[in-house]
Amino acid sequence: MADPVAAALSRLNQTVEELGALAETYASSEAWPQAIASLISPLAAPATAAAAASALSYLSEPAGVAENSHNIIREAGGIPPLVALLAGGAESVAAEDAAGALFNVAATSANKEAIREAGGIPPLVALLAGGVESGAAENAAAALWNMVIGCDVNSDAIREAGAIPQLVALLAGGVESKTAENAAGALLGLSRNDGAHAAIREAGAIPPLVAMLAGGAESKTAENAAGVLCNMASGNTATCDAIREAGAIPQLVALLAVGTESGAAENAVGALANLAIDCDVNRDAIREAGGIPSLVALLAGGAASGVAETAADTLKEMEHFDAVLSAVASAHADTAAFEDLHAALVNAATARLEAAEAGTDVAALERAIEQAAAVAVAAAALERARGRVAEINGEAERRARRESFGLGALPPPEEFNCPLTLEQMRDPVVASDGNSYERAAIERVLRGDGLSPLTRQPLERTLFPNRALKRRIEEYEERDLQIAAMVVAATGERGEASGSAEPAPKRSRTRRSSQVT
């Protein structure tokens, strides 16, 4: 005679398979709640508990019907008996299936609360001890991950139940482990509460989380790990140092390459943004890891993209504006949609442009012009800078001519020198104190304290071109060159007159020879 218990279990499994096949089409049927509810009472019987728990785990999973089934399980009183099955421990098939069912059921807010109130958190945490190869630990970590999402009360309860060290231990499974992925997900939820950061760090989570980043942008494990690091890097210097020292920054930068649609890139750029705040060491590390071009590339997502916005915030925080400007210019990136970053870059580009204009390095000035044009600095400033390039080139030519005529060391008249730079003025202007200055030099004063360098009285903002002085300077230089050229030419002509003529023939006197007659 067949064992009646075995026969009943066989019928139950057949029923579950049949319900599963019908779920997507008939889950809205009036009979569906009754079908789900019929699986609740078998949870209390040792002989049928495992099969019933497996059935509920399976039937609460199908896409499109899950939420309906979740609520039916709760309303039918299924959560307390599922929680009771967890006591079987990590070796129990019933406990593993019950944890799987609770993972699915915990997707809704009401069910998260019901599982907590049924005492589900401590036994779920206890199942984590089964380790990375345990199906019960895998399901329990997944259930805790769902439990913590959007529920601070559960987050506190899970932390107080001692989950953090157990979850950190499961990270050892690495990027290929589903258990490790679920543990990282649970830690991601817990790390949204600042109070958990110290416990996660002290449990040794940072090195294995950083190792998980190597899974790449397609890995959910890497995405979860980047999210935990993002949350933990907010506002704690010791944690930020530990994340950098564990080698996270190059790995986070690598995750940016997949673009703005990636969850891994979103978490990675958030982590870099937090690491860059008020920390020059981390900013340097991000720059050295090639982070600036990668962050600039994300700006292509536009202002509607949260990833692009965070990238813009990170670039503004970086303060390596020369590198940022170079990357923006190289990528032809449009920063106008990111107001704060754009304003900072325009200011930085304008300052670099003015500094380069004050010097004589054409390459530096041309680079400053390229950067300024990339962020749409005022057209007048760009035009002035381009004029300065032509002027420097002209000055170089005149200087070469002066030196060729031996005039290089000849000082100009004192009135031609700027009282600030002590060099001959190129673009003299008159300030409100009545004195003439090099334009770029006095403009720097106006941007500073605004006091006259000579009278120490406040200066007005308006400057007037000293065209008469500029003309005298130009005429002086040109006259010097003309005089020198004439002298050299005259010297050359005299040299030609004396040195190129044929030597005059020698004249000798004719002597009468004595003849002997």
C-alpha positions as CSV (number, residue, x, y, z in Angstrom):
1,M,0.0,0.0,0.0
2,A,1.3,3.4,-0.9
3,D,2.3,5.8,1.9
4,P,-0.7,8.2,2.3
5,V,1.6,11.1,3.3
6,A,3.8,10.6,0.3
7,A,0.7,10.5,-1.9
8,A,-0.6,13.7,-0.3
9,L,2.7,15.5,-0.9
10,S,2.7,14.3,-4.5
11,R,-0.8,15.7,-5.0
12,L,0.2,19.0,-3.4
13,N,3.3,19.3,-5.7
14,Q,1.1,18.5,-8.7
15,T,-1.4,21.2,-7.5
16,V,1.4,23.8,-7.1
17,E,2.8,23.0,-10.6
18,E,-0.7,23.4,-12.0
19,L,-1.3,26.6,-10.1
20,G,2.0,28.0,-11.3
21,A,1.1,27.3,-14.9
22,L,-2.2,29.1,-14.4
23,A,-0.8,32.0,-12.4
24,E,-0.2,34.5,-15.1
25,T,-3.6,34.0,-16.7
26,Y,-5.8,33.3,-13.7
27,A,-4.3,35.2,-10.8
28,S,-7.1,37.7,-11.0
29,S,-9.7,34.9,-10.7
30,E,-12.0,35.0,-7.7
31,A,-10.7,31.5,-6.8
32,W,-7.1,32.6,-6.8
33,P,-7.1,33.8,-3.1
34,Q,-8.7,30.6,-2.0
35,A,-6.0,28.6,-3.9
36,I,-3.2,30.5,-2.2
37,A,-5.0,30.3,1.2
38,S,-5.2,26.6,0.9
39,L,-1.4,26.4,1.2
40,I,-1.3,28.2,4.5
41,S,-2.6,25.5,6.8
42,P,0.0,22.9,5.5
43,L,2.7,25.2,6.7
44,A,1.9,24.1,10.3
45,A,2.2,20.4,9.6
46,P,5.8,19.0,9.7
47,A,5.0,16.6,6.9
48,T,3.8,19.3,4.5
49,A,5.5,22.4,5.7
50,A,8.5,22.3,3.3
51,A,6.3,21.6,0.3
52,A,3.8,24.3,1.3
53,A,6.6,26.9,1.9
54,S,8.2,26.0,-1.5
55,A,4.8,26.4,-3.1
56,L,4.2,29.8,-1.6
57,S,7.8,30.9,-2.6
58,Y,7.1,29.8,-6.1
59,L,3.6,31.3,-6.4
60,S,4.6,34.7,-4.9
61,E,7.3,35.1,-7.6
62,P,5.6,35.3,-11.1
63,A,5.8,38.7,-12.7
64,G,2.6,40.6,-12.9
65,V,0.8,38.6,-10.2
66,A,3.4,38.9,-7.4
67,E,1.9,41.8,-5.5
68,N,-1.6,40.2,-5.6
69,S,-0.2,36.9,-4.2
70,H,1.9,38.7,-1.6
71,N,-1.1,40.4,-0.1
72,I,-3.2,37.2,-0.2
73,I,-0.5,35.4,1.7
74,R,-0.5,38.1,4.4
75,E,-4.3,38.4,4.6
76,A,-4.6,34.6,4.8
77,G,-2.3,34.6,7.8
78,G,0.6,33.1,6.1
79,I,3.4,35.2,7.4
80,P,3.6,33.9,11.1
81,P,3.8,30.2,10.0
82,L,6.5,31.1,7.4
83,V,8.5,32.9,10.1
84,A,8.1,29.9,12.4
85,L,9.7,27.7,9.8
86,L,12.8,29.8,9.9
87,A,13.7,28.2,13.2
88,G,14.7,25.0,11.4
89,G,18.0,26.6,10.7
90,A,20.3,26.8,7.6
91,E,20.2,23.1,7.1
92,S,16.4,22.9,6.9
93,V,14.8,22.8,3.4
94,A,11.6,24.2,4.9
95,A,13.5,27.2,6.4
96,E,15.2,27.9,3.1
97,D,11.9,27.9,1.2
98,A,10.2,29.9,3.9
99,A,13.0,32.5,3.7
100,G,12.5,32.5,-0.1
101,A,8.7,33.1,0.3
102,L,9.4,35.9,2.8
103,F,11.8,37.5,0.4
104,N,9.1,37.7,-2.3
105,V,6.4,38.7,0.2
106,A,8.6,41.5,1.6
107,A,8.3,43.5,-1.6
108,T,5.3,45.5,-0.2
109,S,5.3,48.0,2.7
110,A,2.5,46.3,4.6
111,N,4.3,42.9,4.4
112,K,7.6,44.3,5.6
113,E,5.9,45.5,8.7
114,A,4.0,42.3,9.2
115,I,7.2,40.2,8.9
116,R,8.9,42.4,11.5
117,E,5.9,42.2,13.9
118,A,5.8,38.4,13.5
119,G,9.4,38.3,14.8
120,G,10.9,37.5,11.4
121,I,14.1,39.6,11.6
122,P,16.1,37.6,14.2
123,P,15.6,34.2,12.6
124,L,16.4,35.6,9.2
125,V,19.6,37.0,10.6
126,A,20.4,33.7,12.2
127,L,20.1,31.9,8.8
128,L,23.0,34.1,7.5
129,A,25.4,31.9,9.5
130,G,24.9,29.2,6.9
131,G,27.6,30.9,4.8
132,V,27.9,31.7,1.1
133,E,27.1,28.2,-0.1
134,S,23.9,28.0,1.8
135,G,20.6,28.4,0.0
136,A,19.0,29.5,3.3
137,A,21.6,32.2,3.8
138,E,21.1,33.4,0.2
139,N,17.3,33.7,0.6
140,A,17.6,35.2,4.1
141,A,20.0,37.9,2.8
142,A,17.5,38.6,-0.1
143,A,14.6,38.9,2.4
144,L,16.6,41.3,4.6
145,W,17.5,43.3,1.5
146,N,13.8,43.7,0.7
147,M,12.9,44.3,4.3
148,V,15.2,47.3,4.6
149,I,14.2,49.1,1.5
150,G,12.3,52.2,2.4
151,C,11.8,51.2,6.0
152,D,14.0,52.8,8.6
153,V,12.3,50.9,11.4
154,N,13.3,47.6,9.8
155,S,16.8,49.0,9.1
156,D,17.3,49.7,12.8
157,A,15.8,46.3,13.8
158,I,18.1,44.4,11.4
159,R,21.2,46.2,12.6
160,E,20.3,45.7,16.2
161,A,19.8,41.9,15.5
162,G,23.5,41.8,14.6
163,A,23.1,41.4,10.9
164,I,26.0,43.6,9.7
165,P,28.9,41.3,10.6
166,Q,27.0,38.3,9.2
167,L,26.3,40.1,5.9
168,V,29.9,41.3,5.6
169,A,31.1,37.7,6.0
170,L,28.9,36.7,3.1
171,L,30.7,39.2,0.8
172,A,33.5,36.7,0.7
173,G,31.6,34.9,-2.0
174,G,32.7,37.5,-4.5
175,V,31.1,38.9,-7.7
176,E,29.9,35.5,-9.0
177,S,28.0,34.6,-5.8
178,K,24.2,35.3,-5.6
179,T,24.5,35.2,-1.8
180,A,27.2,37.9,-1.9
181,E,25.1,40.0,-4.2
182,N,22.1,39.7,-1.8
183,A,24.3,40.5,1.2
184,A,25.7,43.6,-0.6
185,G,22.1,44.6,-1.4
186,A,21.1,44.3,2.2
187,L,24.2,46.4,3.2
188,L,23.2,48.9,0.6
189,G,19.8,49.4,2.3
190,L,21.4,49.5,5.8
191,S,24.0,52.0,4.7
192,R,21.3,54.6,3.8
193,N,21.2,55.1,7.6
194,D,24.3,57.1,8.7
195,G,24.2,55.2,12.0
196,A,25.2,52.0,10.3
197,H,28.4,53.3,8.6
198,A,30.8,52.8,11.5
199,A,29.5,49.2,12.1
200,I,29.9,48.3,8.4
201,R,33.4,49.7,8.3
202,E,34.4,48.1,11.5
203,A,33.1,44.7,10.3
204,G,35.7,44.9,7.5
205,A,33.3,45.5,4.7
206,I,35.3,48.0,2.6
207,P,38.0,45.7,1.1
208,P,35.5,43.0,-0.2
209,L,33.1,45.7,-1.4
210,V,36.0,47.3,-3.4
211,A,36.9,43.8,-4.8
212,M,33.3,43.4,-6.0
213,L,33.6,46.6,-8.2
214,A,35.7,44.5,-10.6
215,G,32.6,42.7,-11.6
216,G,31.9,45.6,-14.0
217,A,28.9,47.6,-14.9
218,E,26.8,44.6,-15.9
219,S,27.2,43.1,-12.5
220,K,24.4,43.7,-9.9
221,T,26.9,42.8,-7.2
222,A,29.3,45.6,-8.4
223,E,26.3,48.0,-8.6
224,N,25.3,47.1,-5.0
225,A,28.9,47.4,-3.8
226,A,29.3,50.9,-5.4
227,G,26.0,51.9,-3.8
228,V,27.3,50.9,-0.3
229,L,30.6,52.8,-0.9
230,C,28.6,55.8,-2.1
231,N,26.5,56.0,1.0
232,M,29.4,55.3,3.4
233,A,31.6,58.0,1.8
234,S,29.2,60.7,2.8
235,G,30.6,62.9,5.5
236,N,33.1,60.6,7.3
237,T,36.8,61.3,6.7
238,A,38.0,58.0,8.2
239,T,35.7,56.0,5.9
240,C,36.7,58.0,2.8
241,D,40.3,57.4,3.6
242,A,39.7,53.7,4.0
243,I,37.8,53.5,0.7
244,R,40.6,55.3,-1.1
245,E,43.3,53.2,0.5
246,A,41.5,50.0,-0.5
247,G,42.0,51.0,-4.1
248,A,38.3,51.9,-4.9
249,I,38.9,55.1,-6.9
250,P,40.3,53.5,-10.2
251,Q,37.5,50.8,-10.0
252,L,34.8,53.4,-9.5
253,V,36.2,55.5,-12.4
254,A,36.1,52.4,-14.6
255,L,32.4,51.9,-13.9
256,L,31.6,55.4,-15.4
257,A,32.5,54.3,-18.9
258,V,29.1,52.6,-19.5
259,G,27.2,55.9,-19.4
260,T,24.3,57.5,-17.7
261,E,21.8,54.7,-18.1
262,S,23.7,52.3,-15.9
263,G,22.9,51.8,-12.2
264,A,26.5,50.9,-11.6
265,A,27.6,54.2,-13.1
266,E,25.0,56.1,-11.1
267,N,26.3,54.6,-7.8
268,A,29.9,55.0,-8.8
269,V,29.6,58.7,-9.7
270,G,27.8,59.2,-6.4
271,A,30.7,57.6,-4.6
272,L,33.2,59.7,-6.4
273,A,31.2,62.9,-5.6
274,N,31.2,62.1,-1.9
275,L,34.9,61.2,-1.9
276,A,35.8,64.5,-3.6
277,I,34.1,66.7,-1.0
278,D,36.7,68.7,1.0
279,C,39.5,66.2,0.3
280,D,42.4,67.2,-1.9
281,V,44.0,63.7,-1.7
282,N,40.9,62.1,-3.1
283,R,40.5,64.7,-5.8
284,D,44.1,64.1,-6.9
285,A,43.4,60.3,-6.9
286,I,40.3,60.8,-9.1
287,R,42.2,63.0,-11.5
288,E,45.2,60.6,-11.6
289,A,42.8,57.7,-12.3
290,G,41.5,59.5,-15.4
291,G,38.2,60.4,-13.7
292,I,37.9,63.9,-15.2
293,P,37.4,62.9,-18.9
294,S,35.0,60.1,-17.7
295,L,33.0,62.6,-15.7
296,V,32.9,65.1,-18.5
297,A,31.6,62.3,-20.9
298,L,28.6,61.8,-18.5
299,L,27.5,65.4,-19.0
300,A,26.1,64.3,-22.4
301,G,23.2,62.9,-20.4
302,G,21.9,66.5,-20.0
303,A,20.3,68.2,-17.1
304,A,17.4,65.7,-17.0
305,S,19.8,62.9,-16.1
306,G,20.6,62.5,-12.4
307,V,23.9,60.8,-13.3
308,A,24.9,63.8,-15.4
309,E,23.9,66.2,-12.6
310,T,26.0,64.3,-10.1
311,A,28.9,64.2,-12.5
312,A,28.6,68.0,-12.9
313,D,28.6,68.4,-9.1
314,T,31.7,66.2,-8.8
315,L,33.6,68.2,-11.5
316,K,32.8,71.4,-9.6
317,E,34.0,69.9,-6.4
318,M,37.2,68.7,-8.0
319,E,38.7,72.2,-8.3
320,H,41.2,70.9,-10.9
321,F,39.6,73.4,-13.3
322,D,42.5,73.4,-15.8
323,A,42.1,69.7,-16.2
324,V,38.3,70.0,-16.4
325,L,38.5,72.8,-19.0
326,S,40.9,70.7,-21.1
327,A,38.6,67.7,-20.9
328,V,35.5,69.9,-21.8
329,A,37.4,71.4,-24.8
330,S,38.6,68.0,-26.0
331,A,35.2,66.4,-25.8
332,H,33.3,69.5,-27.1
333,A,31.1,69.0,-24.1
334,D,28.2,71.4,-23.5
335,T,28.2,72.6,-19.8
336,A,25.6,75.3,-20.2
337,A,22.8,73.0,-18.8
338,F,24.7,72.7,-15.5
339,E,24.5,76.1,-14.0
340,D,26.9,75.9,-11.1
341,L,29.6,74.0,-13.0
342,H,29.3,76.3,-16.0
343,A,29.6,79.4,-13.9
344,A,32.7,78.0,-12.1
345,L,34.3,77.0,-15.4
346,V,33.6,80.4,-17.1
347,N,35.2,82.2,-14.1
348,A,38.2,79.9,-14.2
349,A,38.6,80.2,-18.0
350,T,38.3,83.9,-17.8
351,A,41.0,84.1,-15.1
352,R,43.3,81.9,-17.1
353,L,42.7,83.9,-20.2
354,E,43.6,87.1,-18.4
355,A,46.7,85.6,-16.8
356,A,47.9,84.3,-20.2
357,E,47.3,87.6,-21.8
358,A,49.5,89.3,-19.3
359,G,52.4,87.0,-20.3
360,T,54.2,86.4,-23.6
361,D,53.7,82.6,-24.0
362,V,51.7,82.2,-27.2
363,A,51.2,78.5,-26.6
364,A,49.7,79.1,-23.1
365,L,47.5,81.9,-24.4
366,E,46.2,79.8,-27.3
367,R,45.4,76.9,-24.9
368,A,43.6,79.4,-22.7
369,I,41.6,80.7,-25.7
370,E,40.6,77.1,-26.6
371,Q,39.4,76.4,-23.1
372,A,37.6,79.8,-22.8
373,A,35.8,79.2,-26.2
374,A,34.7,75.7,-25.0
375,V,32.7,77.2,-22.1
376,A,31.5,80.3,-24.2
377,V,33.4,83.0,-22.4
378,A,32.3,86.5,-23.6
379,A,33.1,87.1,-27.3
380,A,34.9,90.4,-26.5
381,A,37.3,88.7,-24.1
382,L,38.1,86.0,-26.7
383,E,38.6,88.7,-29.4
384,R,40.9,90.6,-27.2
385,A,42.9,87.5,-26.4
386,R,43.3,86.6,-30.1
387,G,44.5,90.1,-30.7
388,R,47.0,89.6,-28.0
389,V,48.3,86.5,-29.8
390,A,49.0,88.7,-32.8
391,E,50.5,91.3,-30.7
392,I,52.9,88.9,-29.0
393,N,53.9,87.5,-32.3
394,G,54.5,91.1,-33.5
395,E,56.4,91.9,-30.4
396,A,58.6,88.9,-30.8
397,E,59.4,90.0,-34.4
398,R,60.2,93.5,-33.2
399,R,62.3,92.2,-30.4
400,A,64.3,90.0,-32.8
401,R,64.8,93.0,-35.0
402,R,65.9,95.2,-32.0
403,E,68.4,92.5,-30.9
404,S,69.7,92.1,-34.4
405,F,70.5,95.9,-34.3
406,G,72.0,95.7,-30.9
407,L,69.1,97.5,-29.2
408,G,67.9,94.7,-26.9
409,A,69.4,96.1,-23.7
410,L,68.3,99.7,-24.3
411,P,65.6,100.6,-21.7
412,P,62.5,102.4,-22.8
413,P,61.5,105.8,-21.3
414,E,60.2,105.5,-17.7
415,E,56.8,106.8,-18.7
416,F,56.2,103.8,-20.9
417,N,56.5,101.4,-18.0
418,C,53.4,100.2,-16.0
419,P,53.8,101.1,-12.3
420,L,52.5,97.6,-11.4
421,T,54.4,95.3,-13.8
422,L,57.4,97.6,-14.2
423,E,57.4,96.6,-17.9
424,Q,56.7,98.5,-21.0
425,M,52.9,98.8,-21.5
426,R,51.2,97.2,-24.5
427,D,47.6,98.3,-23.7
428,P,47.9,101.4,-21.5
429,V,44.7,102.6,-19.8
430,V,43.9,105.5,-17.5
431,A,42.3,104.7,-14.2
432,S,40.2,107.1,-12.1
433,D,43.3,108.0,-10.1
434,G,44.7,109.7,-13.3
435,N,47.5,107.2,-13.7
436,S,48.2,105.0,-16.6
437,Y,48.5,101.2,-16.2
438,E,48.7,98.0,-18.2
439,R,45.1,97.1,-18.7
440,A,45.4,93.5,-17.5
441,A,47.3,94.5,-14.4
442,I,44.9,97.2,-13.2
443,E,41.9,95.0,-14.0
444,R,43.3,92.5,-11.5
445,V,43.4,95.3,-8.9
446,L,39.8,96.1,-9.7
447,R,38.8,92.5,-9.1
448,G,40.7,92.6,-5.8
449,D,40.6,95.3,-3.2
450,G,39.8,98.0,-5.9
451,L,42.2,100.5,-4.4
452,S,44.7,102.6,-6.4
453,P,48.2,101.1,-6.1
454,L,49.6,104.7,-6.0
455,T,47.1,106.7,-4.0
456,R,45.3,103.9,-2.1
457,Q,42.0,105.5,-2.8
458,P,39.0,103.5,-4.2
459,L,39.1,103.3,-8.0
460,E,36.1,103.5,-10.2
461,R,35.4,100.5,-12.4
462,T,35.7,102.4,-15.7
463,L,39.0,102.5,-17.5
464,F,39.9,104.7,-20.5
465,P,42.3,103.6,-23.2
466,N,45.4,105.9,-23.3
467,R,45.7,106.0,-27.1
468,A,48.1,108.8,-27.1
469,L,50.6,107.0,-24.9
470,K,50.2,103.8,-26.9
471,R,50.9,105.7,-30.1
472,R,54.0,107.3,-28.6
473,I,55.3,103.8,-27.5
474,E,54.7,102.4,-30.9
475,E,56.3,105.4,-32.6
476,Y,59.3,105.3,-30.2
477,E,59.9,101.6,-31.0
478,E,59.4,102.1,-34.8
479,R,61.7,105.2,-34.8
480,D,64.4,103.3,-32.9
481,L,64.2,100.4,-35.4
482,Q,64.3,102.8,-38.3
483,I,67.4,104.7,-37.0
484,A,69.1,101.4,-36.2
485,A,68.4,100.1,-39.6
486,M,69.7,103.3,-41.2
487,V,72.9,103.1,-39.1
488,V,73.4,99.5,-40.0
489,A,72.7,100.2,-43.7
490,A,75.1,103.1,-43.7
491,T,77.8,101.1,-42.0
492,G,77.4,98.4,-44.6
493,E,77.7,100.8,-47.5
494,R,80.9,102.2,-46.1
495,G,82.2,98.7,-45.7
496,E,81.3,97.9,-49.3
497,A,83.0,101.1,-50.6
498,S,86.3,100.4,-48.9
499,G,86.4,96.7,-49.1
500,S,85.1,95.8,-52.6
501,A,87.2,98.1,-54.9
502,E,90.1,96.7,-56.9
503,P,93.5,97.7,-55.4
504,A,95.2,100.6,-57.2
505,P,98.2,99.6,-59.4
506,K,101.6,100.5,-57.9
507,R,103.5,103.3,-59.6
508,S,107.3,103.1,-59.8
509,R,109.7,105.8,-61.1
510,T,111.5,105.1,-64.4
511,R,115.2,105.2,-64.0
512,R,117.7,105.8,-66.7
513,S,120.0,102.9,-67.0
514,S,123.7,103.6,-67.3
515,Q,125.2,102.5,-70.5
516,V,128.8,101.8,-71.2
517,T,129.6,103.2,-74.4
